[in-house]
Structures are given as structure tokens and as C-alpha cells.
Amino acid sequence: MSSLTAFHGSPFIATYGATKAFNLVLGEGLWFELRARGVDVLACAAGATRTPGFLRASPHGEPGMIEPAQVVEEALGQLGRRGVMIPGRFNRFASFLMRRVLPRGTAAGILGNRTRNLTLPSGQGRGDAR
């Protein structure tokens, strides 16, 4: 599993975004390496997904939030077709805008404004330290 945060800077969740970027690049590389051997690899870059953990961090949800079953259904539908996929029409559109239309700094700023006040477990910060 990757995340939409894999595609650009992720203020206040930078370590999370970096691990998801690693997952994305690893999955895409393995997809290419292994497809000739009949092994399917897919990096699923999901956006906001209605899971208990996500709802603890963002109790009111996020735009484009999708259900886990939709993530699974769309990912399984793309398995064997490509190395990377983004589930959810809204998330694909938002990703296109963030990666292809907006400058990288603007995209990172938008994400930072969304993640600045996440409710995180004690000791992990909330983005309010200055």
C-alpha cells in the first residue's frame, strides 16, 4: 500500500509520506521486473480511506474519502494491468491537479494545511510546534 502522499512533499506527516513514496517506487520497480515471470505487483496509492485509524486522526473525514471495500475492488480490478493505481475518481482527479497543474510548493502547502491539525497519538506531534 502506498498513498497519495507519495507523490509530493507531505508537511507534518513527512516520515509517513516518505515511506509511502518508497512503497510506490518499490512496487513500480518490482512490477516491471517481475511481470515477465507472470508475477503481478501493484502499488495502490489510496487517498483518504474510511478506516478506524484514519478516522481517529481526522474524525470529520476528508474530501474524497472512500470505503476500504472500494479500494480493494478497484485495486484488484487493476492487478495485472499496471504497476501503480489510485482508487476513487475524486482522488485520481485531485492527484492529477496536485502533480500536473499546481506547482510542487503549492501542492505541498495545500497538503500541509490539511495535515497541520491532525489528531495524532501523544508524542507524535500535531504540526503546531513552532
C-alpha positions as CSV (number, residue, x, y, z in Angstrom):
1,M,0.0,0.0,0.0
2,S,1.2,3.4,-0.9
3,S,-0.7,6.7,-0.6
4,L,-1.4,9.9,-2.4
5,T,1.2,11.5,-0.1
6,A,3.8,9.5,-2.0
7,F,3.7,12.0,-4.9
8,H,4.7,15.2,-3.2
9,G,6.0,16.7,0.0
10,S,3.8,15.9,3.0
11,P,4.2,18.5,5.7
12,F,3.6,17.3,9.3
13,I,3.5,13.7,8.1
14,A,6.8,13.7,6.2
15,T,8.0,10.4,7.5
16,Y,4.7,8.8,6.6
17,G,4.8,10.3,3.1
18,A,8.4,9.2,2.6
19,T,7.6,5.6,3.5
20,K,4.7,5.7,1.1
21,A,7.0,7.1,-1.7
22,F,9.3,4.2,-1.1
23,N,6.4,1.8,-1.4
24,L,5.3,3.4,-4.6
25,V,8.8,3.3,-6.2
26,L,9.5,-0.3,-4.9
27,G,6.1,-1.5,-6.2
28,E,6.5,0.0,-9.6
29,G,10.0,-1.3,-10.0
30,L,9.0,-4.8,-8.9
31,W,6.0,-4.7,-11.2
32,F,8.4,-4.1,-14.2
33,E,11.0,-6.7,-13.0
34,L,8.5,-9.5,-12.3
35,R,5.8,-9.1,-15.0
36,A,7.8,-11.2,-17.5
37,R,7.7,-14.0,-14.9
38,G,3.9,-13.8,-14.5
39,V,4.0,-12.1,-11.1
40,D,1.6,-9.2,-10.6
41,V,2.7,-6.3,-8.4
42,L,0.6,-3.3,-7.8
43,A,1.3,-0.1,-5.8
44,C,-2.1,1.1,-4.6
45,A,-1.8,4.9,-3.9
46,A,-5.0,5.3,-1.9
47,G,-6.2,8.7,-0.6
48,A,-8.4,9.2,2.5
49,T,-9.9,5.8,3.3
50,R,-12.5,5.3,6.0
51,T,-10.6,3.2,8.4
52,P,-10.6,3.3,12.2
53,G,-7.1,4.7,12.3
54,F,-7.8,7.4,9.7
55,L,-11.0,8.5,11.5
56,R,-9.0,8.8,14.8
57,A,-6.6,11.1,13.1
58,S,-9.3,13.0,11.1
59,P,-12.6,12.5,12.8
60,H,-14.6,14.6,10.3
61,G,-13.1,12.8,7.3
62,E,-11.6,14.3,4.3
63,P,-12.8,15.3,0.8
64,G,-13.0,12.2,-1.5
65,M,-12.9,9.8,1.4
66,I,-13.7,6.3,0.2
67,E,-14.6,3.0,1.8
68,P,-12.0,0.2,2.2
69,A,-14.1,-2.1,0.1
70,Q,-13.8,0.3,-2.9
71,V,-10.0,0.5,-2.5
72,V,-9.9,-3.3,-2.6
73,E,-12.3,-3.7,-5.5
74,E,-10.5,-1.1,-7.7
75,A,-7.1,-2.4,-6.8
76,L,-8.0,-6.0,-7.7
77,G,-9.5,-4.7,-10.9
78,Q,-6.2,-3.1,-11.9
79,L,-4.0,-6.0,-10.8
80,G,-2.0,-7.3,-13.9
81,R,-2.7,-4.1,-15.9
82,R,-0.3,-1.6,-14.5
83,G,2.2,-1.0,-11.7
84,V,0.5,1.9,-9.9
85,M,-3.1,2.9,-9.4
86,I,-5.1,5.4,-7.5
87,P,-8.6,4.3,-6.3
88,G,-11.5,6.7,-6.4
89,R,-12.4,9.2,-9.2
90,F,-12.1,12.2,-6.9
91,N,-8.6,11.0,-5.7
92,R,-7.5,10.5,-9.3
93,F,-8.6,14.0,-10.2
94,A,-7.1,15.6,-7.1
95,S,-3.8,13.7,-7.8
96,F,-3.7,15.0,-11.4
97,L,-4.2,18.6,-10.2
98,M,-1.6,18.3,-7.4
99,R,1.0,16.6,-9.7
100,R,0.4,18.1,-13.1
101,V,-1.3,21.5,-12.7
102,L,-0.1,23.1,-9.4
103,P,3.5,24.0,-8.6
104,R,5.0,21.5,-6.2
105,G,5.3,24.1,-3.4
106,T,1.6,24.9,-3.7
107,A,0.7,21.3,-3.6
108,A,2.8,20.7,-0.5
109,G,1.2,23.8,1.1
110,I,-2.3,22.5,0.4
111,L,-1.4,19.2,2.0
112,G,0.2,20.9,4.9
113,N,-2.9,22.9,5.6
114,R,-4.9,19.7,5.6
115,T,-2.5,17.8,7.9
116,R,-1.4,20.6,10.2
117,N,-4.1,19.8,12.9
118,L,-4.4,16.0,12.6
119,T,-5.2,14.3,15.9
120,L,-2.1,12.2,16.4
121,P,-1.2,9.9,19.3
122,S,0.7,11.6,22.1
123,G,4.4,12.3,21.3
124,Q,4.0,12.3,17.5
125,G,3.4,16.0,17.2
126,R,0.5,17.8,15.6
127,G,2.2,20.3,13.4
128,D,1.6,23.1,15.9
129,A,5.2,23.2,17.2
130,R,7.0,26.3,16.0
